[in-house]
Amino acid sequence: MPFTITMPKLSPTMEEGTIAKWHFKEGDKVESGDVLIEVTTDKATVEHTAIDGGFLRKILVKEGEDAKVNQDIAIFSESLDESIEEYEAPKQPSLEEAKAEKSVEEEAKEKPKKSEQVSIKQPSFVPFPPLKDYVFKFPQEGLQERVKASPLARKIAEEKGLDLTTVKGTGPNGRVMERDLNLAQPLGKISRNKKIPTDIPGSYEEEPLTPMRKAIGKRLQESKSFIPHFYITQEVDADALVMMRSQLKDLNVKLTFNDFVVRACALALMDHPGINSGFNSESQSVVYFKTIDIAVAVTVEGGLITPIVRHANFKSLNEISVEVKALAQKAKNMKLQPEEYQGGSFTISNLGMFGITDFVAVINPPQSAILAVGGIQEKPVIKEGKVVVGKTMSITLSADHRVVDGSDGAKFIKDVQKLLESPAALLL
């Protein structure tokens, strides 16, 4: 008898996925336990094995196409002799219907009412339509026509491609004469010979969001909308940090500046457990994490992900470096396991490698804080009453004001600064 297989739920936040690869083609026999498909979720590309064996008769969702969780993606049969022409798959409830059904069930159980929350409808932001009846003109053409010039001078300027606006006329009332053209500049970049653009101003094309980008957008929008962020920025004297890294490099110990930041935050969080915290929006309660698990933002194709260094305060600089490199590589290959990116008690986002001096980051809920790290730059600084060239680095803490007070955030970031400015302490 024919049967269908559906899009599996491969992560707690997954609502839909993209079929990255089918490992079998229509007509192939599939055994139970065979790797059937690879699915790109909001977090990673995950292999999914067949639960029941059979013959793959029809692929309903092809490679590169999206499907919601529990949506039919293929039809199987127990033998190739069975016809699937009149087979109708059992109707699966849509995501909206499933949510509505769940809501009704919750009301039926008469659970205690939660604190009322304000429902905010997202405003409609759409592009303006392209301009109608638009005709492109080079700006210089209009200016050329308004310049006072003799007919002969204008004709010669047009033939030779000269810019009449770049010369002062010596004729009556400042009129440009033929004798003035020897000082005129060529039209250059705004020459009539330049290629005319074909796209109408305001024209655009749209590209659907990937599952990862959808999840990132939704999560960050909710974070920025409902979490009362506040920010604290601190400049760090990075001279000693740069020297320490250089000395270790000479000993063939290759560390990144971000490795030092992770280690410094791990040690500082030990003394500031209030920063190693979160907020449970359902129970309206503060969460104090018992372990220091630092998530490190990593840019991947189609978005970003935050693999986690577990028990970071128990690991040395070198161990942190090795683990971060391995996690980052797995993230770029979309091979992270759920336990390697789910959770975390604190997040670090570093854009220093892109030459960014400073920025503010959006909190990764349910965590209560995230540290944004800028790049190291050379600038004039005052040391011992003298202006000298120094190396500085900007760090900015974004914190949830429901959980963290400004004074607590300030004490934490000052301790991080102290550790980074005395990097020998990070080697202990």
TAZI-V16096 format. One record per residue. SS is DSSP state (~ for helix, > for strand, _ for the rest). PHI is phi in whole degrees, 0 to 359 (NA if undefined). D_CENTER is the distance of its C-alpha to the mean C-alpha in Angstrom with 2 decimals. Layout:
SS PHI D_CENTER
SS PHI D_CENTER
This chain:
_ NA 45.49
_ 295 42.15
> 208 39.06
> 250 35.36
> 245 32.28
> 242 29.19
_ 295 25.45
_ 283 25.12
_ 268 22.85
_ 256 21.07
_ 206 18.92
_ 301 19.71
_ 262 16.86
_ 286 17.39
_ 245 18.96
> 206 18.81
> 215 18.17
> 247 18.59
> 288 21.65
> 279 20.63
> 199 24.26
> 262 27.73
_ 272 29.93
_ 226 33.07
_ 247 34.50
_ 302 36.76
_ 101 40.13
_ 285 39.01
> 269 40.16
> 243 37.56
_ 266 38.66
_ 301 37.37
_ 98 34.77
_ 291 33.75
> 289 30.08
> 267 29.78
> 218 26.22
> 244 22.71
> 243 20.12
> 270 16.37
_ 260 15.19
_ 288 12.08
_ 238 12.03
_ 199 14.13
> 263 16.98
> 240 20.12
> 279 23.79
> 234 26.09
> 264 29.84
_ 288 32.62
_ 275 34.47
_ 245 37.57
_ 278 39.18
> 160 40.39
> 257 40.19
> 284 37.07
> 266 38.69
> 210 36.00
> 268 32.24
_ 271 30.98
_ 239 27.25
_ 277 26.84
_ 301 24.25
_ 91 21.08
_ 263 22.00
> 263 20.51
> 211 22.62
> 284 22.51
_ 302 23.58
_ 75 27.39
_ 281 27.65
> 296 30.26
> 239 28.98
> 197 32.31
> 249 36.06
> 244 38.13
> 217 41.88
_ 283 44.23
_ 213 46.13
_ 284 45.96
_ 283 49.13
_ 287 47.58
_ 273 46.74
_ 245 43.39
_ 297 44.33
_ 261 45.32
_ 284 42.85
_ 241 40.72
_ 290 37.86
_ 304 37.94
_ 291 35.95
_ 263 32.73
_ 295 31.65
_ 290 28.55
~ 299 25.59
~ 292 27.03
~ 295 30.52
~ 296 29.47
~ 295 27.91
~ 296 31.08
~ 296 33.29
~ 296 31.58
~ 295 32.02
~ 296 35.70
~ 297 36.23
~ 294 34.83
~ 293 37.14
~ 294 40.04
_ 284 39.65
_ 50 40.12
_ 289 37.59
_ 300 37.77
_ 292 35.91
_ 277 32.69
_ 300 32.24
_ 295 31.64
_ 240 28.17
_ 285 27.64
_ 270 26.17
_ 248 23.97
_ 273 23.64
_ 292 20.65
_ 293 22.12
_ 271 22.29
_ 245 20.22
_ 228 21.26
_ 294 21.91
_ 288 25.44
_ 292 27.68
_ 301 28.57
_ 294 31.60
_ 260 34.97
_ 55 37.84
_ 272 35.89
_ 236 37.68
_ 287 36.14
_ 223 38.33
_ 290 38.02
~ 304 38.33
~ 293 41.10
~ 298 43.33
~ 294 43.90
~ 293 44.57
~ 302 47.00
~ 291 49.02
~ 274 49.35
_ 287 50.69
_ 288 54.48
> 207 55.90
_ 289 59.11
~ 305 59.04
~ 292 59.81
~ 296 57.02
~ 294 54.50
~ 294 55.67
~ 295 55.50
~ 298 52.01
~ 290 50.76
~ 293 52.44
~ 264 51.10
_ 68 47.59
> 264 48.25
> 267 46.38
~ 293 49.07
~ 284 46.88
~ 263 46.93
_ 228 50.72
_ 268 53.14
_ 286 56.06
_ 249 59.63
_ 275 61.38
~ 302 62.70
~ 57 60.15
~ 77 57.59
_ 292 57.73
> 284 56.26
_ 252 59.11
~ 302 59.38
~ 292 60.26
~ 275 56.95
~ 290 54.77
~ 291 55.20
~ 257 52.75
_ 284 50.13
> 267 46.71
> 294 45.32
_ 298 42.82
~ 64 40.21
~ 293 36.64
~ 253 37.77
_ 295 40.63
_ 297 41.82
_ 282 41.24
_ 292 37.45
_ 298 35.65
_ 277 35.32
_ 294 31.86
_ 256 31.96
_ 281 28.91
_ 285 29.89
_ 305 28.01
_ 94 25.57
_ 287 25.34
_ 202 22.04
_ 228 20.79
_ 248 18.38
_ 229 16.19
_ 298 15.55
_ 289 12.21
_ 286 11.87
~ 306 12.59
~ 295 9.30
~ 294 7.50
~ 298 10.56
~ 295 10.42
~ 297 7.02
~ 299 8.51
~ 295 11.82
~ 294 11.26
~ 289 9.69
~ 296 12.36
~ 295 14.96
~ 298 14.12
~ 289 14.48
~ 281 17.45
~ 248 19.44
_ 258 18.85
_ 285 20.90
> 287 18.75
> 222 20.69
> 230 19.89
> 228 22.00
> 247 21.69
> 223 23.89
> 269 24.84
> 248 25.72
> 285 28.54
_ 261 27.09
~ 302 30.37
~ 294 31.38
~ 295 27.96
~ 296 28.00
~ 294 31.63
~ 298 31.06
~ 297 28.34
~ 295 30.68
~ 296 33.62
~ 293 31.85
~ 295 30.78
~ 296 34.49
_ 266 35.25
_ 67 32.81
_ 253 30.36
_ 261 26.95
_ 238 24.38
_ 263 21.16
~ 297 20.92
~ 294 18.09
~ 299 20.72
~ 296 22.97
~ 295 20.46
~ 299 19.92
~ 296 23.72
~ 296 24.42
~ 294 22.25
~ 300 23.87
~ 289 27.29
~ 293 26.67
~ 295 25.46
~ 298 28.82
~ 269 30.58
_ 227 28.29
_ 298 27.87
_ 294 27.08
_ 275 23.62
_ 277 23.18
> 217 23.19
> 205 21.62
> 223 22.75
> 269 24.01
_ 288 23.76
_ 282 26.31
_ 266 28.98
_ 54 28.06
> 225 28.50
> 277 27.09
> 252 25.95
> 252 27.01
_ 288 25.54
_ 275 28.31
_ 238 26.24
_ 263 23.76
_ 243 20.77
> 264 17.95
> 272 14.39
> 242 12.58
> 293 8.81
> 233 8.64
> 281 6.65
> 231 8.23
_ 297 9.39
_ 90 7.82
> 158 4.37
> 213 4.54
> 214 7.81
> 238 10.29
> 297 13.69
> 241 16.58
> 268 19.56
_ 284 22.33
_ 48 25.29
~ 300 23.76
~ 288 26.79
~ 266 29.14
_ 250 27.62
_ 285 28.61
~ 304 26.52
~ 294 27.25
~ 294 26.48
~ 297 23.08
~ 299 22.39
~ 298 23.59
~ 291 21.61
~ 297 18.22
~ 298 18.90
~ 294 19.97
~ 294 17.05
~ 297 14.55
~ 294 16.77
~ 295 16.97
~ 295 13.23
~ 293 13.14
_ 270 16.21
_ 58 14.83
_ 243 17.87
_ 293 16.88
_ 274 19.39
~ 309 18.68
~ 291 20.45
~ 268 18.16
_ 226 14.98
_ 269 16.64
_ 103 17.87
_ 96 17.83
_ 246 19.48
> 200 17.39
> 234 13.97
> 239 13.46
> 238 10.54
> 241 12.09
_ 247 11.49
~ 300 15.21
~ 293 15.23
~ 263 13.99
_ 81 16.94
_ 280 15.31
_ 278 18.10
_ 199 16.59
_ 196 13.94
_ 242 13.46
_ 252 10.83
_ 267 10.79
_ 299 12.92
_ 264 12.06
_ 292 15.20
_ 274 17.93
> 298 17.63
_ 255 19.12
> 205 17.49
> 213 14.65
> 251 15.44
> 263 13.64
> 241 15.36
_ 268 16.24
_ 278 18.20
_ 278 21.96
> 228 24.06
> 271 27.78
> 202 29.47
> 293 32.92
> 226 33.46
> 259 36.68
> 229 38.20
_ 54 41.73
_ 78 42.41
> 239 41.48
> 275 38.64
> 227 37.12
> 278 34.03
> 232 31.55
> 251 28.09
> 232 25.73
> 221 22.24
> 260 20.55
> 234 19.02
> 230 17.97
> 265 18.26
> 259 16.77
> 225 19.19
> 273 20.42
_ 289 23.81
_ 288 25.25
_ 246 25.24
_ 249 25.15
_ 275 27.64
~ 301 27.15
~ 294 29.83
~ 294 28.29
~ 296 24.94
~ 294 26.98
~ 296 29.05
~ 296 26.11
~ 292 24.37
~ 291 27.83
~ 291 28.41
~ 297 25.18
~ 302 26.41
~ 299 29.83
~ 292 28.67
~ 289 26.58
~ 277 29.58
_ 234 31.89
~ 297 29.98
~ 298 33.20
~ 295 32.70
~ 283 29.56
~ 272 31.83
_ 286 34.12
